[in-house]
Amino acid sequence: MGFSEATREKALEIIARYPADRSRSALLPLLHLVQSEEGHVSPAGVQFCAELLGITKAQVGAVATFYTMYKRRPTGDWLVSVCTNTMCNVLGGQEIYDRLSEHLGVGHDETTADGSITFEHAECLAACDYGPVMTVNYEFFDQVDPDTAVHVVDQLRAGQRPQPTRGARLCTLKEMSLQLAGYAEPREEAVGDGPAGAPTLRGARLAQDHGISVSGFDPDTPIKSSRGDGAPAAQAAGVAANKPASDLKPAGDMAKQQEQALKEAKK
Amino acid sequence: MTGPRRETLEKLTPVLTKRWLSPEAWRIGVYEQLDGYAALRKALAAHPDDLIQLIKDSGLRGRGGAGFPTGLKWGFIPQNDGKPHYLVVNADEGEPGTCKDLPLMTHDPHSLVEGVIIASYAIRANRAFIYIRGEAVHAARRLRNAVREAYAKGYLGTNILGSGHDLDLVVHSGAGAYICGEETALLDSLEGFRGQPRLRPPFPATHGLYASPTVVNNVGTIASVPYIVLGGADWWKSMGTEKSSGPMIYSLSGRIANPGQYECSLGVTLRELIELAGGMLPGHNLRFWTPGGSSTPLLTAEHLDVPLDFEGVAGAGSILGTTATQIFSDQDCPVYATYKWLEFYYHESCGKCTPCREGNYWMVGIYRRILSGAGTHQDLDTLLDTCDNILGRAFCGLGDGATSPVTSSMKYFKQDYLDYIEGRKAPRLSAKQLVGAH
């Protein structure tokens, strides 16, 4: 299928965000853009990106297939993701996933027969303090259980738009893909949707309730000036930055404690 | 139960999280009323080198897990080299257990934007990128709105507040790959490639984005900068410990009464954090926990009084990481928990290096076998052998991280493994769950 003129114009806008000779940086947002029109990344979408960026279809395909948010088959309006990573899992995420899978009659990365819901299990969604969580088009439904999860998908299939616990009111996956391509939220005031959840505010509120604050804060504290003797440091910087890592590993990550754990496990 | 004691409450240090209590702080007008962009005005009046020195003096260390001194990293950027410099914010939060950056960007996005502008001025960068995890749509929505507002007010763009400094800031959404939280994989991804790590050295400080000098910092690191600029290095160091200064957002999840974000002085203990969080859930006793996400070796109830700063946690044989404390009880199985983490590493391995790609694949298979009741004693040796072949041989920290839960759970809970293998514990995985997990 051909892409609309509006999409083509947007693509050029996206490319313009990046340095002129670095247009390939636009590839991830362009793939989100393609998905906003087609609902998935089709061969035509791959070709569209390749032509715009002057790279091969193989190069685009290699990227598109690497990232899980680019879908390779047509999707429904609603992408339902259930976190089954460790924390959500032990708090009930696996039961939610199993129940929804049975209820919808589909497995991971599959779309319901009526074409409305694409279902998947997700790895950690960075909301462990709200677990178990599921998302619809990446908006959070917190502390769900199998029954509430089924209720949410039933509402979706009935054409309703249940309100996420946090975040904005739902939009379709295609509409969301346009935001992922870097476009502003078009719906009036949706940016302001969603109050902060209680877990997010817990520490701050506890401090407030008990009158705890950090003392000694003076916003007028002067910034020390060392003009004149600060220059040589900058010249040596490049050399210092590339000192080989202290251990044998090229990346030099902090494997010391991990090695200790391995050694002790072997005992 | 009774609330936390006063001395424990005083471990709370609401700095980065304080503005979250103002529901509209994400709007620029409200942010400005709450000290917003005051640090930027102050910073632009100072010499960039003095700002780098200020951050060095503050002792600020990276909040993304590795704890590298931030001022030192900024100081590595060669000056007068004729190359463009870049600041890239790593907002690809995804380490299991970690959930501190998303709320910050959602409820106080301008603090990150302000930090980006100050940091870019310090390292002389005219372009900055915030690489935000794709799934974090609401945080990205608020962040994009904040960037637009900042442009409209003249905080971004050309000649910022008459300083002569120019900065363009782009919020770039990822597309669902945990590996892009590794800084060099992030840079490859930002350049439009598969997110796979690069060989280091050269480090990003000289050959980063577009092979130019680049600072890659975590969200929490950059969002700390405006507070240090305002309050000064000494005030910042009044929190935390000598080598781990400042406040830190601890993300508590699991079997506790009140999970959530608790910003405390670095060096707080898990015992104190659990007290702040209202204690363990009724009927649950602490059994194991991660100090900083799943890539940090598990700790146990023996470690309740370990100071949770970079040195303290290292002394206990683990890593402070992202201060994501996932708390598990005697009703949770460390073997099953480790299996689910391994599924994660297997799924997220980028496939570039053999130890991580193959090692995690095989370890997942072994865990499935053990948990379905068909494990053998030899499986335990094979797991440790596999860890031995991943740790230190994987191309980046993802592979190393995968070994943490395996080796530490075997160190503390070998009996649990043996119970599955020797038939004292009922299989945890049914045949159904073994099929099509991915």
Interface residues (C-beta under 8 A of the other chain):
Chain A: R17 Y18 P19 R22 R24 S25 A26 L27 L28 P29 L31 H32 L53 A62 V63 F66 Y67 T68 M69 Y70 T84 N85 T86 M87 N89 V90 L91 Q94 G107 H108 A122 E123 C124 L125 A126 A127 C128 D129 Y130 G131 T135 N137 Y138 E139 F140 R166 G167 A168 M176 Q179 L180 A181 G182 A184 E185 A190 V191 G192 G194 P195 A196 A198 P199 T200 L201 R202 G203 A204 R205 L206 A207 Q208 H210 I212 S213 V214 S215 G216 F217 D218 P219 T221 P222 I223 K224 S225 S226 R227 G230 A231 A233 A234 Q235 A237 G238 A240 A241 N242 K243 P244 A245 D247 L248 K249 P250 A251 G252 D253 M254 A255 K256 Q257 Q258 E259 Q260 A261 L262 E264 A265 K266 K267
Chain B: P4 R6 L9 E10 L12 T13 P14 V15 T17 K18 W20 L21 P23 E24 W26 R27 D35 A38 A39 K42 A43 A46 H47 D49 D50 L51 Q53 L54 D57 A66 G75 F76 I77 P78 Q79 N80 D81 P84 E93 G94 E95 P96 G97 T98 C99 D101 L102 P103 T106 H107 R127 R133 G134 E135 A136 V137 H138 A140 R141 R142 R144 N145 R148 V170 V171 H172 S173 G174 A175 G176 A177 Y178 S189 L190 E191 G192 F193 R194 G195 P197 L199 R200 P201 P202 F203 A205 T206 Y210 P213 V229 L230 G231 G232 D234 W235 S238 M239 P247 I249 Y250 S251 L252 S253 G254 N258 P259 G260 Q261 Y262 E263 C264 L276 A277 S294 T296 P297 A314 G317 S318 I319 A324 Q326 F328 D332 Y336 A337 K340 W341 E343 F344 H347 E348 C350 L384 C387 D388 L391 G392 R393 F395 C396 G397 D400 G401 T403 S404 V406 T407 S408 M410 K411 K414 Q433 G436 H438
